[in-house]
Amino acid sequence: MNITIGNTVWGDDFFDREETIAQLWDTLRTDSVLLAAPRRVGKTSIMRKLCDEPASGFRVLWLDGQDFNTPEDLVVDLVTKAGELMKDTRHFFPRWLKDTASQLGELEIWQLRFKLKEQIPQRWGSVGEAIIQDLVKDGKKLLLVIDELPILLHKMIHGKTENGAARAQELLDWLRHIRQVPSLSPHVRQVLGGSIGLPRVAAMIGSSHKINDLRPIEVEPFNRKTAKELATGLLASRQVILKEDVMDAFLDQVETFLPIFIQIMASAVAGEVHRQKKEATAELIRECYEQRALGPEFRVQFEDYYERLGRYYSPDDSRLAKSLMRELAVASGPVPKSHLLGMYQKELGGAADPQRFDMLLTWLADDFYLVDSGDGRIGLKSRWIRDWWRKYHGSKSQV
């Protein structure tokens, strides 16, 4: 088992998640899934595991929404990946390319993809549906996995594409059609995922009803027992073994047992044990967290939590969200919702809308920043986000 920070894990480095994988396949017998997870929790690794080890009777096709700008991009990749499933990358191109039959053998795959994209702007939906029909005609079920779909939709809505919001609605319509049309619904399942909330992006374009048939499954942090097993294996790979009380200090410091947090702490602790050439102690664990895990070495792993508010929220919502995050980060604990509402109203004055404020809190919760304690108080989702935000964005001048 290797310490892997920030990348998708494969093979022997994929740890646990058996229950999540089993839950997914059990759900996929009857329903399609909205897979929700914060960044770095292992969502993409789980999706890859579905592809690498399909359940009996399924073939799996993987698409990455970050790679596309339009529905045509997605369908062109669908054609290519479908060909790969058939063990013949060029398998579907002759059917959809006009006037190139004699040249197909001479063209590279990237050239075929380019030509196909040129020729399907008005028929991408029918091409995609026909490809899926072909993939299930032998009786096998198809699982279509689309990672980071919200990012694709966001690029369409806010990019340079003409009628981007309408085209994003069309893509959600098409995906729902594939899930529900009688000729396909018994044979096709989808897992749609993203590290920003698909419900929020769909709501922006009035399309919440186009995803309400999906079964939401959230990828949760590990429990303490599983986190201990992972930490022990990662540290052992670097020839470090912690005493029981020191391991307890390690786990207490991590607190929220996301794989990325455990990986970072394991890397920091192993590095310090070897550098100082001494046994780990509870004090060393604390120093590793404060000086290394929260230091410049790993800052890039968390900076996206700040930057993405500017990318995926409106300027006003981004500014307000950053102010709320700062207030929560510098507070000693969860803050009364009424206090945050007061901040919001002071910032916007007469333009303040309590319903918009509630929606902003919902979005930040969906995107795994906030948690409602249930007693009228709001806190940050994890200690790591709180401490990191306080350190790097805790002053008013940084908001």
C-alpha positions in Angstrom: 0.0 0.0 0.0 1.5 3.3 -1.1 0.8 6.8 0.3 -1.0 8.5 -2.6 -2.0 12.1 -2.1 -4.5 13.7 -4.5 -4.5 11.0 -7.2 -7.0 8.3 -8.1 -6.0 5.0 -6.4 -5.9 1.7 -8.2 -5.3 -2.0 -7.5 -3.7 -2.8 -4.1 -3.8 0.9 -3.2 -7.6 1.0 -3.2 -8.6 0.6 0.4 -11.9 -0.6 1.9 -15.2 0.8 0.5 -16.5 -2.7 0.1 -19.8 -1.6 1.7 -20.1 1.4 -0.5 -19.4 -0.7 -3.6 -21.9 -3.3 -2.5 -24.5 -0.7 -1.8 -23.9 0.8 -5.3 -24.3 -2.4 -7.1 -27.4 -3.4 -5.1 -29.0 0.0 -5.9 -28.1 -0.3 -9.5 -30.2 -3.4 -9.9 -33.2 -1.1 -10.0 -32.1 2.6 -10.0 -29.5 5.0 -11.3 -27.4 6.8 -8.7 -26.3 10.4 -7.8 -23.0 9.8 -6.1 -22.2 12.7 -3.9 -18.8 13.3 -2.2 -16.5 16.1 -1.2 -13.2 16.5 -2.9 -10.5 14.0 -2.0 -12.9 11.5 -0.4 -12.2 8.8 -3.0 -15.3 9.3 -5.2 -13.4 8.9 -8.5 -11.5 5.9 -7.1 -14.9 4.2 -6.3 -16.2 5.0 -9.8 -13.1 3.5 -11.3 -13.5 0.4 -9.1 -17.0 -0.1 -10.6 -15.4 0.0 -14.1 -12.5 -2.3 -13.2 -14.7 -4.9 -11.5 -18.2 -4.8 -13.0 -21.0 -6.8 -11.4 -22.1 -9.9 -13.3 -24.2 -9.0 -16.3 -22.9 -5.5 -16.6 -20.5 -3.7 -18.9 -19.3 -0.3 -17.7 -18.5 2.8 -19.7 -16.7 5.7 -18.1 -16.8 9.4 -19.1 -15.2 12.3 -17.4 -17.2 15.5 -17.5 -14.1 17.7 -16.9 -12.8 16.7 -20.4 -15.8 18.1 -22.2 -17.3 21.5 -23.1 -20.4 20.5 -25.0 -22.8 17.5 -25.4 -21.1 16.7 -28.7 -17.8 16.3 -26.9 -19.5 13.8 -24.5 -21.1 11.8 -27.3 -17.9 11.7 -29.4 -16.1 10.2 -26.3 -19.0 7.8 -25.9 -18.5 6.6 -29.4 -14.8 6.0 -28.8 -15.3 4.3 -25.4 -18.1 2.1 -26.8 -15.7 1.0 -29.5 -13.1 0.1 -26.8 -15.7 -2.0 -25.0 -16.2 -3.9 -28.3 -12.4 -4.4 -28.5 -12.4 -2.2 -31.7 -11.9 1.5 -31.2 -13.1 2.3 -34.7 -16.2 0.1 -34.4 -18.9 2.8 -34.4 -17.3 5.5 -36.5 -18.2 4.2 -40.0 -21.9 4.3 -39.1 -21.9 8.0 -38.2 -19.2 9.5 -40.5 -20.3 10.7 -43.9 -18.2 10.6 -47.0 -15.1 9.2 -45.2 -15.6 5.5 -45.6 -12.7 5.1 -48.0 -10.4 7.1 -45.6 -11.3 5.5 -42.3 -8.3 3.2 -42.4 -5.9 6.1 -42.9 -7.2 8.4 -40.2 -6.0 8.5 -36.7 -8.6 8.2 -33.9 -8.2 11.9 -33.0 -9.0 12.8 -36.6 -12.1 10.5 -36.6 -13.2 12.2 -33.3 -12.7 15.6 -34.8 -14.7 14.8 -38.0 -17.5 13.2 -35.9 -17.8 16.3 -33.7 -18.1 18.4 -36.9 -20.9 16.3 -38.3 -23.2 15.7 -35.2 -24.1 19.1 -33.7 -27.8 18.7 -34.4 -28.0 14.9 -33.8 -25.7 14.2 -30.9 -28.7 12.9 -28.9 -29.8 10.4 -31.5 -26.2 9.3 -32.1 -25.6 8.7 -28.4 -28.9 6.9 -27.9 -28.2 4.6 -30.9 -24.7 3.7 -29.5 -26.2 2.8 -26.2 -28.9 0.7 -27.9 -26.1 -1.2 -29.7 -24.3 -1.8 -26.4 -27.3 -3.5 -24.7 -28.7 -5.5 -27.6 -26.8 -8.6 -26.6 -28.7 -8.6 -23.2 -26.0 -7.2 -21.0 -26.8 -4.2 -18.9 -24.8 -1.0 -19.5 -23.6 1.1 -16.5 -22.8 4.6 -17.8 -20.5 6.4 -15.3 -20.1 10.1 -15.7 -17.7 11.8 -13.3 -17.8 15.5 -12.6 -21.0 16.1 -14.6 -21.7 19.3 -12.7 -18.4 20.8 -13.9 -19.4 20.1 -17.6 -22.8 21.7 -17.0 -21.3 24.7 -15.3 -18.9 25.2 -18.2 -21.8 25.1 -20.6 -23.9 27.5 -18.5 -21.2 30.1 -17.9 -18.9 29.5 -20.9 -18.9 31.0 -24.4 -21.3 28.4 -25.8 -24.3 30.0 -27.4 -27.5 29.2 -25.4 -25.3 27.4 -22.9 -28.0 27.1 -20.2 -30.5 25.7 -22.7 -27.9 23.2 -23.9 -27.2 22.1 -20.4 -30.9 21.5 -19.9 -30.9 19.4 -23.1 -28.1 17.3 -21.8 -29.9 16.6 -18.5 -33.0 15.9 -20.5 -31.1 13.4 -22.7 -29.6 11.6 -19.7 -33.0 11.3 -18.1 -34.5 10.1 -21.4 -31.8 7.3 -21.5 -32.7 6.3 -18.0 -36.5 6.2 -18.6 -37.3 5.4 -22.3 -38.9 1.9 -22.2 -36.5 0.5 -24.8 -33.5 1.2 -22.6 -34.7 1.7 -19.0 -34.5 -2.1 -18.1 -31.0 -2.3 -19.5 -29.2 1.0 -18.7 -28.1 2.4 -15.4 -26.2 5.6 -14.6 -23.9 6.8 -11.9 -23.6 10.6 -12.0 -21.1 12.2 -9.7 -19.3 15.4 -8.9 -17.4 17.3 -6.2 -19.7 20.2 -6.5 -23.4 19.6 -6.0 -25.4 18.5 -9.0 -28.6 19.5 -7.4 -27.3 23.1 -7.1 -26.2 23.3 -10.7 -29.5 21.8 -11.9 -31.5 24.3 -9.8 -29.6 27.1 -11.4 -31.3 26.3 -14.7 -34.6 25.2 -13.4 -33.9 21.5 -14.0 -34.1 19.9 -10.5 -37.0 17.7 -11.8 -34.6 16.2 -14.4 -32.5 14.5 -11.7 -35.2 13.6 -9.1 -35.3 10.0 -10.2 -31.7 9.4 -9.2 -31.0 7.6 -5.9 -28.6 9.8 -3.9 -25.7 7.9 -2.2 -23.1 9.9 -0.3 -19.6 8.7 0.2 -19.0 9.0 3.9 -15.7 9.4 5.8 -14.2 6.2 7.2 -15.1 5.1 10.7 -12.4 5.1 13.3 -11.6 1.4 13.0 -11.2 1.5 9.2 -9.2 4.8 9.5 -6.8 3.1 11.9 -6.3 0.1 9.5 -5.6 2.5 6.6 -3.2 4.7 8.7 -1.4 1.5 9.9 -0.9 0.2 6.4 0.3 3.5 5.0 2.8 4.1 7.8 4.0 0.5 7.5 4.8 1.1 3.9 7.3 3.7 5.1 8.6 1.4 7.9 6.9 3.3 10.7 4.8 1.7 13.4 3.0 3.8 16.0 2.4 2.7 19.6 -1.3 2.4 20.5 -1.5 5.7 22.4 0.3 7.5 19.6 -2.0 6.0 17.0 -4.9 7.3 19.1 -3.3 10.8 19.0 -2.9 10.4 15.2 -6.6 9.6 14.8 -7.8 12.3 17.2 -5.8 14.8 15.2 -7.3 13.7 11.9 -10.8 13.7 13.4 -12.7 13.6 10.1 -11.5 10.3 8.5 -11.3 11.3 4.9 -8.6 9.3 2.9 -6.8 12.5 1.9 -6.4 13.6 5.5 -5.1 10.2 6.6 -2.7 10.1 3.6 -1.4 13.6 4.4 -0.9 12.9 8.1 0.8 9.6 7.3 3.2 11.3 4.9 4.0 14.0 7.3 4.5 11.7 10.3 6.6 9.2 8.3 8.7 12.0 6.9 9.4 13.5 10.4 10.2 10.1 12.0 12.8 9.4 9.4 14.2 13.0 9.4 14.5 13.2 13.1 15.5 9.5 13.5 13.3 9.1 16.5 10.1 7.3 17.5 6.8 9.1 17.0 5.1 10.7 20.0 1.8 12.4 20.5 3.6 15.7 20.5 5.2 14.9 17.2 1.8 14.1 15.8 0.5 17.6 16.8 3.6 19.3 15.3 3.2 17.3 12.1 -0.4 18.6 11.8 0.3 22.2 12.6 3.6 22.6 10.8 3.5 20.2 7.9 -0.1 19.2 7.2 -1.3 22.8 7.4 2.0 24.1 6.0 3.0 25.2 2.5 3.9 21.6 1.5 0.2 20.6 1.3 -1.5 24.0 0.8 -2.2 23.2 -2.8 -4.3 20.2 -1.7 -6.8 22.6 0.0 -6.6 25.8 -2.0 -9.3 24.6 -4.4 -11.8 24.8 -1.6 -11.3 28.5 -1.7 -10.9 29.0 -5.4 -13.9 27.0 -6.5 -16.2 29.4 -4.7 -15.1 32.0 -7.3 -15.4 29.5 -10.2 -18.8 27.9 -9.4 -20.7 30.6 -7.5 -21.9 34.0 -8.7 -19.6 37.0 -7.7 -22.1 38.1 -4.9 -22.6 34.5 -3.7 -18.9 33.9 -3.8 -18.1 37.0 -1.8 -20.7 36.2 0.8 -19.8 32.6 1.1 -16.1 33.5 1.8 -17.3 35.9 4.5 -19.4 33.2 6.1 -16.6 30.7 5.9 -14.2 33.2 7.5 -16.6 33.8 10.3 -17.0 30.1 11.0 -13.3 29.5 10.7 -12.3 32.1 13.3 -15.1 31.2 15.7 -14.5 28.8 18.6 -17.3 26.5 17.5 -20.6 26.4 15.6 -22.3 29.8 15.1 -26.0 30.6 15.5 -27.6 30.8 12.1 -29.2 34.1 13.1 -25.8 35.6 13.5 -24.8 34.6 10.0 -28.1 35.9 8.7 -27.3 39.2 10.3 -23.9 39.3 8.5 -25.7 38.6 5.3 -28.2 41.3 5.8 -25.6 43.9 6.8 -23.6 43.1 3.6 -26.5 43.4 1.2 -28.7 45.9 3.0 -32.1 46.2 1.3 -31.2 43.6 -1.3 -30.9 40.9 1.3 -33.3 38.0 0.8 -33.6 35.5 3.7 -34.7 32.8 1.2 -31.6 33.4 -0.9 -29.5 33.2 2.3 -31.1 29.8 3.1 -30.3 28.7 -0.4 -26.7 29.8 -0.1 -26.3 27.7 3.1 -27.9 24.8 1.4 -25.4 25.1 -1.5 -22.5 25.3 0.8 -23.7 22.2 2.7 -24.3 20.3 -0.6 -20.7 21.3 -1.6 -19.4 19.9 1.7 -18.3 23.1 3.4 -20.9 23.5 6.1 -22.9 21.3 8.5 -26.1 22.2 10.3 -25.8 21.0 13.9 -29.6 20.7 14.2 -29.9 23.2 17.0 -30.0 26.4 15.0 -26.2 26.5 14.7 -23.9 26.2 11.7 -20.3 24.9 11.7 -17.7 23.8 9.2 -17.7 20.3 7.9 -14.2 19.4 9.2 -11.5 20.6 11.5 -9.0 20.6 8.6 -11.1 23.0 6.6 -11.6 25.2 9.7 -7.9 25.3 10.6 -6.7 25.7 7.0 -9.2 28.5 6.3 -8.3 30.3 9.5 -4.6 30.1 8.7 -4.7 31.2 5.1 -8.0 33.2 4.7 -8.8 34.2 8.3 -8.3 37.9 7.9 -11.0 40.2 6.6 -8.5 41.5 3.9 -8.4 38.0 2.5 -12.1 37.6 1.9 
